[in-house]
Amino acid sequence: MSGQGIAAAGKGSGSAEKWIAAVLSAWEVSGQAAVSARGLAQATGLPASSIYHHFGDLERLYVCAHEHAQALAAEWCGARLDQLADVPGGAESLPALLAALIDDWCEGQRGLAFAWRECQLLVARDPRYGPAAQRWRTLWAGFWRHVCDRLGIPGTATITERLFDGESFLHMMRWRRSVDRAALDELCRGWGNWLGGTLAGPSPWRDMARGCAQRSAPLPEARDETAERIAEAAAAIVALGGVAGVTHRAVAAGAGLTLGVVSHKFRTSAELLGSAFEVIYRHNVPAGELEAELAAATDGDGRAMLDRLGERPGAEAFRLATSELMMAAMRDPALAPFAAQLRYLRGRTSRLFLQAMIGRDRPVGALDAAIFSSFAIGQGNAHRGLPDDERQAASLAETEALLSFLRGG
């Protein structure tokens, strides 16, 4: 298991530690939706009644698991800050450090990374996880404040935290290890350019990965009305309860069809999940009207473009569904083609928004679009579970702060 602290949680003399370790392991391997008292009992070799003896109920066990993961994450953050005692100051030091921290977190602390992401998903559906989500926010805000203070660039802390959130989420999807690492370095170098007021520049590794992802993407299949209805129902289930809820029986109920009809149209669970992915992708690509509006926007429309962020009906639900699919691709090697597509084919909408906001005289490249997409993903993750008006206000303020750097002040 990745993360020595997680493994250590199960080595204590008491069974409470074993339950916490089992939850953390389950989050890494299968996700919250697949966790059950019976499965945890099988993993620990303890009777399920022991959960209620130690924690009162399953929800309290989950909260305790998050608290344990947060304590271990705080230790990781403290150790990394200790290593920066003699850090070379200046914004030019940030890109290499940012890439190293993202890779270290995603590869060396993978179990903790999954715990963080599960909390971000849980709070979107259950307000009881609000305090746990806030503790994660406080942890990362403090860490990046200290990092940027030591570099002498305190004004970049919040926006860099958002990029770390978004890009570390994407970096958990494994495709080709060396290429993924090289593309990460390119993106962080581009981030440094943005903070210096220039666009990102060339990205040969990302361009190569993007080409491979395009060639591996399946051609969209023409579906009849019934099949499309089934696919929409599968996508709605992903948005509401996660990937684990996509079963033939659940989709049949959601679509108002018989189990036999759903099984005839989509024979396997993988086919059902693939259909959900296609629907979610379509919902996240701008509709023709919005795309035309963005393409025709003039250089004075920056604020108007910011106001359009998140306005599409159902946008938040489908962003949540996209996160669920990304996490499925992180866990299942069989979804590696999805991982490449999710990681390297993103940015179409972001590119249009960004171009409208910075003006036509500065052509936005593929790497710029990827940076803005990662930043937006980080915002969505960090603000999930907050009231709509609070989330919108925070996102707008952060995006304006970022654009002030990109525009050179």
N, C-alpha and C positions, 0 to 999 in steps of 0.2 A: 504494500500500500504506500502511495506517495505521502510524504509528510511524516517524519519520525514521531512528532508529537501525537498524531492521531493513533498511530499504532501503540504508542505508550499508554494511551487512555485505556486500553483493554488489558493492561498488564497489572493493574492494581489488584489488591487483595479482595476488594468489594465488587459485588455484581453491578453496582451503579455505573462504574467505569466501563464495564463490558457493554452495557446497554448503550452508553453514549458512543463508544467506539463502533458498535454495530450500526447505529444511525448514520454516523459520518461515512462509514464504508458504503452503506446503502445509497446515500446521496451521490456518492462518486460513481457508483456502478449503474444505478438504475433510476435514481431520482425520487423525489418525495411521493409522487403519485403511486409508486409501486411499493412503498413502505407499508408494512402491516405488522401488527403485534405477533402474528403467527410466524412471519418471515424473520422478524428480529429474534424470536425465541429459537428458531432453528439455527440462526447464525451464532447465538451465544451459548446454546445448550442449556438455557435456563427456562423455567416455566414462565409463560406470559404473565401470570399473576404477580411475578416479581416486579414488573413494570409499575404496577399500581401501588405496590408496597413502597418502592423507592421514590416514585415521582407523582403519584396520585392519578395521572392519566397520561395518555400518549402525547397530548399537546405539551404538557409540562416537560416530558422527556425531550421533545424537539427543541423547546426553548433552552433547556440545559445543554443540549448538544451545540446549539448556536453560541451559547456563552463560552463553552469550552473551546470551540473553534476560534472565537474572537480573541480569547486569551492567548492561544497559540499564534494567531496572526499578529497580535500586538508584540509578542516576543520576536517574531520575524522582522517586524518593522523596527523594533529597537536594535536588533543586531545589525540591520542594514544601516541605520543611522550611526551606530558606533563605527562602522567602516568608513564613514564619510568625515572623520575627524580632520583630515588633511585634504579635503576636496578642493580641486582647482575651481575657483569662482568664475562666474560669468555665464551668460546664456549659452555660449558655445560648448560648455561642459554638459549641458542637459541632454542632448540627443543620445549620446552613447550610454549615459547612465540610465535614461528612460528605457532604452531597449534592453539593457542588462536586467533591470528590475522586472520588467514585464516577463521576460523569458524565465528568470529565476522563480518568480511567483507561479507561473503557469506550469512549469515542468517540475520544479523542486517542491512545490507546495500544492500540488494538484488537488488533493483532498480538501484542503482549506478553501481553495478557489471554488470548488463545487459547493461547499457549505455557504459561502457568500452569495453565489448565484441562486441557490435554492431559496435563500431568505428574500432576495429581490423578487423572485417569482411569487413566493408565499404572501408577501405583504400586499401584492396587487389583488389577491383574492380574499384575504382574511386580515382585517385590521388588528387582530390580536398580535400580529407579528410586527406592528409598528415600532414598539420599543426596541426589538432586536434589530430591525432595519436601521433605526436611528443610531444604534451603537456602532454598526458597520460604517455608517456615514461619518460619524465622529472620529472613528479610528483613522479612516483614509484622509479626512480633511486635516487632521493633526499631522499625519505622516508627511503629506505633500507640503504642508506649510513649513515644516522643519527642513525638508529637502531644499525647497526653493529659497528659504531664508539663508541656508548655508551656501547656496550658490550665488546669493546676492541678487536674486530676481523674485522677490516676494509677490509682486503683482501678477505672476504667472501661475500661482499655486492652484487656484480653483480650476482654471481652464485646463491645466496639465493633469489635474486629478480626473477630470472628465475624459480626457484622451486616454489616460491609463485605464480607466474603467472600460471604455469601449474597445480599445485595442487588445487589452488582456482578455476580454471576453472572446474576441475573434481568434486570438492566438491559441486558445484552448482547443480549437478545431485543428486536428492534425491532418496534414496532407503529405507533403514531402518535407521532412524535417529541415534539411539544409536550405531549401528554397524558402520555406516559411520564415526561417531565421533571417535570411538575407532580405526578404521583403519587409520584415519588421524593422531592420536597420534602416532601410530606405525611408520608411514612413516616419520614423523618429527623426531622421535627418531632415526630412521635409518639414516636420513640426518646428524644428529649430529655425529653419528658413522663415516660416510663417511668423514666428516671434520676432524675427529681425526685419519684418516688413516685406519679404519677397515671397514669391510663389515657390512651390516645392521643388520643381525641376524634374529631371529625367528619373525613370524608375525601371531599368531593364529587367530586374528580377520579377517585379510585379507584372510587367507587361507580358513576360513569358508565362507566368502562372495564369494570368487572365486568358491568354490564348489557349492554354491547355484546358482550362475550365470551360471555355466556350465550346471547344470541340467535344468535350465529354457530356455537355448538357443534352438531355433527350429532347427530341422534337416534340412539341405539344401535340397531343392526340385530339382528334375531333371526337367530341362526345355527344351523345344524344341527350335529350332533356332529363331523362332519368339518371343517367350517369353524372351529369353536372349537379343535379340535386343531391346526389350521394356525396360528391366531392365537397360541396358547400357545407353539408352537415358534418363531414369529417373535420373540415377546417374550423368550424364553430366549436367542436368538441376540444380540439387542440387549444383554442383560445380560452375556453372555460376551465378545463381541467388538466391539460397537459397531454403529451403524446401517449402516455400509458392508457388513457381512456379511449383511444381509437380502436375499438373492436367492431366486428361486423354487427353484433347485436346492438351495441350502443348507437352506431351510425344508422342502423335500420330504424331504431326508435326516433332518432333525431330527424331523419328524413321523412318519417311517416310511411315507411315501406316495409315489406316483409323481409325477414332474414334471407329467404331464398333469393329474392331479387338482388339484394346487395351482394350476396355471395356469387351470384352469376355474373354481375358486372365487374366485381373486383374479387378475384379468387383468393388473394393472400392479404395479410395485414400490411405487408410492405407496399402493395399496390394501393391500398387505401391511404397509407401515409403519404405516398408519392402524389396522389391526387390532392390531398390536403395541402401539400407543399406548393403545388401549382396554383391553387386558389389563393393561398396566402401571398404568394409572390405577386400575383395580379393585383391584389388589393394594396400592396405596398408600392407598386409602380404607379406613377401619377396617371390619373385619368386624362383622356385626350384634351379636355377643356383646360385643366390645370397646366398640363405640359405646354400647350400652345400659349397660355398666358405667361408662363415663365420664359419661354423662348422669345416672346415679343417684348418682355419687360425692358424698360429703359433704365439708364444708369441712375436715375433719381428714385427708383422704386425700392431701395434697400429696406426701409422700415415696413413697407407693404409686404415685401417677401417674408420678412420675419413674422409678421402677423399671420401669414398663411400656414406657417409651420404647425402641424398638428390639428388643422381645421377639418380635414376630411372626415366624414362620418365613419365611425367605427375604427378610426386610425389607431387608437390606443389598444383596442382589443386585438387587432391584427399585429401590432408591434409585439404584444405579449405572446401571440401565437408564433411569431417568427423566432422569438427568444427560445421558446419551447423546442422548436425544430432545430435550432442551432445547438442546444444542449443535447438533443438526441444524436446529432452528428458528432459531438464531442465524445460521446460514450461508445458509439457503435462503429467499429472499423468498417463494417459493411456499408456504411453511409459516407465513406470517404469521397465519392464523387460529389455528393451533396455538400460536403465540407468545402471542397474547392470552389464550388459555385457560390455558396453562401459567403465565403471569405473574399473571393476575388472578382466576382461579377457585380458587386454592389457599387452604388455611387451615382447611378443615373439621375435620380431625383436630386441628390446632393449637389451634383455638378451644375444642374440648372439653377437651383436656388443660389449657390455660391456665385455663379457668373452674374446673376441678376443683382446680387448685393455688392459686388466689388467693381462692376462696370465692364463694358465690352472691350475696353482698351487693354485689359490684362487677361489674355486667354487662359482659362482654367484647364489644367491637365488631369490625367487619370489619377495621379498621385494626390493632387489637391482634393479631388472628389472623394478619394478613399479616406483622407484625413478628416474631411468634414463629416463623412459618414460615421467614422469611428467616434468623433466628438459627439455627434447626435445620439449614437447608441449609448454612449456613456451618460449623457443627460437623461435619456429615457430610463436607464437602469437606476441612476442615482435618485431620480425624482419619483420613481414608481411608488404608488401608495399615498402620495400627497394629494390634497384637494386640487381640483382642476385649475382653479385660478392661481393657486400658489405655485403649482408646477409650471404653468404657462409663464408666469412672471419671472420665475427663476431662470427658465430656459432662455427667455428673451434677453434678460440682463447678461447672462453668460455669453450668449452668442454675440451681442453687441460688444462686450469686452474683448472677445476673440478678434472680431473684425477690426477693432481699433488697432490691434497689433499688425494685422495683415495689411491694413491701409497705411501703416507707418506712423501711427499715433493719432 
